[in-house]
Amino acid sequence: MPGGLHVASAQTLPAGTGEISMLSGLGRRSGLLGPTHKFNRAIGDLAFAYGVTDILTVGVSLDGRYDKHWGIPVSGDDGYVGDPHLNIRVAKAVGANAFGAQLGVWVPGKNAPSIAGSATSVDIRGLASIAAGPGLLSIDAGFRLVQQQSRARPST
């Protein structure tokens, strides 16, 4: 979607238009948990958005990463993690500026491909994109509702 997942803008795609975006990266860290520890992380994001109408855009983002540790005892932290997102954005231009709202649903998983329904979170944001000379200043504010798993308390 215009503006991306983490810094949304109050813009939508024109009706009937699709958008695909991809991102990847690789990082390496040494000495984090001990002098012999090495840690690699590969990330990949694939997103698709579609302009349903001129003011409504729907998007799906599949974000994932692979972690690998060396030089420490086996921790169970190696492997794939996937985070699918669904976003629905409504926005309207008012002169050179635009205002709108976005509803997001995030269903993270572990050991991808999988999802953990108990970890679902929902967020809603108000969006404002203000013309700033040759650029665009986008501001968003909102809240996220995170579902917590209940833990049984031992009886006393």
LUMFI-816493 format. One record per residue (C-alpha): residue number from 1; residue in three letters; x, y, z. Coordinates in steps of 0.5 Angstrom, whole numbers, padded with zeros to 4 digits, always signed. Layout:
<rs>
 num residu     x     y     z
 NUM    ala     X     Y     Z
...
</rs>
This chain:
<rs>
 num residu     x     y     z
   1    met +0000 +0000 +0000
   2    pro +0002 +0007 -0001
   3    gly +0007 +0009 +0005
   4    gly +0008 +0002 +0007
   5    leu +0006 -0002 +0013
   6    his +0010 +0001 +0018
   7    val +0009 +0008 +0016
   8    ala +0002 +0009 +0013
   9    ser +0000 +0015 +0009
  10    ala -0007 +0017 +0007
  11    gln -0007 +0015 +0000
  12    thr -0010 +0010 -0004
  13    leu -0009 +0006 -0010
  14    pro -0013 +0008 -0016
  15    ala -0019 +0003 -0017
  16    gly -0017 -0003 -0021
  17    thr -0010 -0002 -0020
  18    gly -0005 -0007 -0016
  19    glu +0001 -0006 -0013
  20    ile +0007 -0011 -0011
  21    ser +0013 -0010 -0007
  22    met +0018 -0014 -0004
  23    leu +0024 -0013 +0001
  24    ser +0030 -0017 +0003
  25    gly +0036 -0017 +0007
  26    leu +0041 -0021 +0011
  27    gly +0044 -0019 +0018
  28    arg +0050 -0022 +0022
  29    arg +0052 -0021 +0029
  30    ser +0058 -0024 +0033
  31    gly +0059 -0024 +0041
  32    leu +0052 -0022 +0043
  33    leu +0051 -0028 +0048
  34    gly +0058 -0030 +0049
  35    pro +0065 -0029 +0045
  36    thr +0064 -0035 +0041
  37    his +0056 -0033 +0039
  38    lys +0055 -0032 +0032
  39    phe +0048 -0030 +0029
  40    asn +0045 -0029 +0022
  41    arg +0038 -0027 +0020
  42    ala +0035 -0027 +0013
  43    ile +0029 -0023 +0012
  44    gly +0024 -0023 +0007
  45    asp +0017 -0019 +0006
  46    leu +0012 -0020 +0000
  47    ala +0006 -0015 +0000
  48    phe +0000 -0014 -0005
  49    ala -0005 -0008 -0005
  50    tyr -0011 -0007 -0010
  51    gly -0015 -0001 -0010
  52    val -0022 -0003 -0010
  53    thr -0025 +0004 -0011
  54    asp -0021 +0011 -0011
  55    ile -0022 +0011 -0003
  56    leu -0021 +0004 -0001
  57    thr -0015 +0000 -0002
  58    val -0014 -0007 +0001
  59    gly -0007 -0010 +0002
  60    val -0004 -0017 +0004
  61    ser +0003 -0017 +0007
  62    leu +0007 -0024 +0008
  63    asp +0013 -0022 +0013
  64    gly +0018 -0027 +0015
  65    arg +0025 -0029 +0018
  66    tyr +0030 -0034 +0019
  67    asp +0034 -0034 +0025
  68    lys +0041 -0039 +0026
  69    his +0045 -0039 +0032
  70    trp +0052 -0042 +0032
  71    gly +0057 -0042 +0038
  72    ile +0052 -0043 +0044
  73    pro +0048 -0049 +0047
  74    val +0042 -0051 +0042
  75    ser +0037 -0046 +0045
  76    gly +0031 -0047 +0040
  77    asp +0031 -0040 +0037
  78    asp +0033 -0043 +0030
  79    gly +0028 -0043 +0025
  80    tyr +0023 -0039 +0021
  81    val +0018 -0034 +0023
  82    gly +0012 -0032 +0019
  83    asp +0008 -0025 +0020
  84    pro +0002 -0025 +0015
  85    his -0002 -0018 +0015
  86    leu -0009 -0016 +0012
  87    asn -0010 -0008 +0012
  88    ile -0016 -0004 +0009
  89    arg -0015 +0003 +0008
  90    val -0020 +0008 +0007
  91    ala -0017 +0015 +0005
  92    lys -0019 +0022 +0001
  93    ala -0016 +0027 -0002
  94    val -0018 +0034 +0001
  95    gly -0014 +0039 -0004
  96    ala -0006 +0037 -0004
  97    asn -0007 +0034 +0003
  98    ala -0011 +0027 +0005
  99    phe -0014 +0024 +0011
 100    gly -0016 +0017 +0012
 101    ala -0016 +0011 +0017
 102    gln -0013 +0004 +0016
 103    leu -0015 -0003 +0020
 104    gly -0010 -0008 +0020
 105    val -0010 -0015 +0023
 106    trp -0004 -0019 +0024
 107    val -0004 -0026 +0025
 108    pro +0004 -0028 +0027
 109    gly +0006 -0035 +0027
 110    lys +0012 -0039 +0029
 111    asn +0016 -0045 +0025
 112    ala +0013 -0042 +0018
 113    pro +0008 -0043 +0015
 114    ser +0004 -0043 +0021
 115    ile -0001 -0038 +0024
 116    ala -0002 -0038 +0032
 117    gly -0009 -0035 +0032
 118    ser -0008 -0034 +0040
 119    ala -0003 -0029 +0038
 120    thr -0008 -0025 +0033
 121    ser -0008 -0017 +0034
 122    val -0012 -0012 +0031
 123    asp -0010 -0004 +0030
 124    ile -0014 +0002 +0027
 125    arg -0010 +0008 +0025
 126    gly -0012 +0015 +0023
 127    leu -0008 +0018 +0018
 128    ala -0006 +0025 +0015
 129    ser -0001 +0026 +0009
 130    ile +0000 +0033 +0009
 131    ala +0004 +0036 +0002
 132    ala +0011 +0039 +0005
 133    gly +0014 +0042 -0001
 134    pro +0016 +0037 -0006
 135    gly +0015 +0032 -0001
 136    leu +0009 +0029 +0003
 137    leu +0009 +0029 +0011
 138    ser +0005 +0023 +0013
 139    ile +0003 +0022 +0021
 140    asp -0001 +0016 +0024
 141    ala -0004 +0015 +0031
 142    gly -0008 +0010 +0033
 143    phe -0008 +0003 +0038
 144    arg -0007 -0004 +0037
 145    leu -0011 -0009 +0041
 146    val -0007 -0015 +0043
 147    gln -0010 -0022 +0045
 148    gln -0007 -0025 +0051
 149    gln -0007 -0032 +0052
 150    ser -0009 -0033 +0059
 151    arg -0005 -0037 +0064
 152    ala -0008 -0042 +0069
 153    arg -0006 -0040 +0076
 154    pro -0004 -0046 +0081
 155    ser -0009 -0047 +0086
 156    thr -0006 -0046 +0093
</rs>
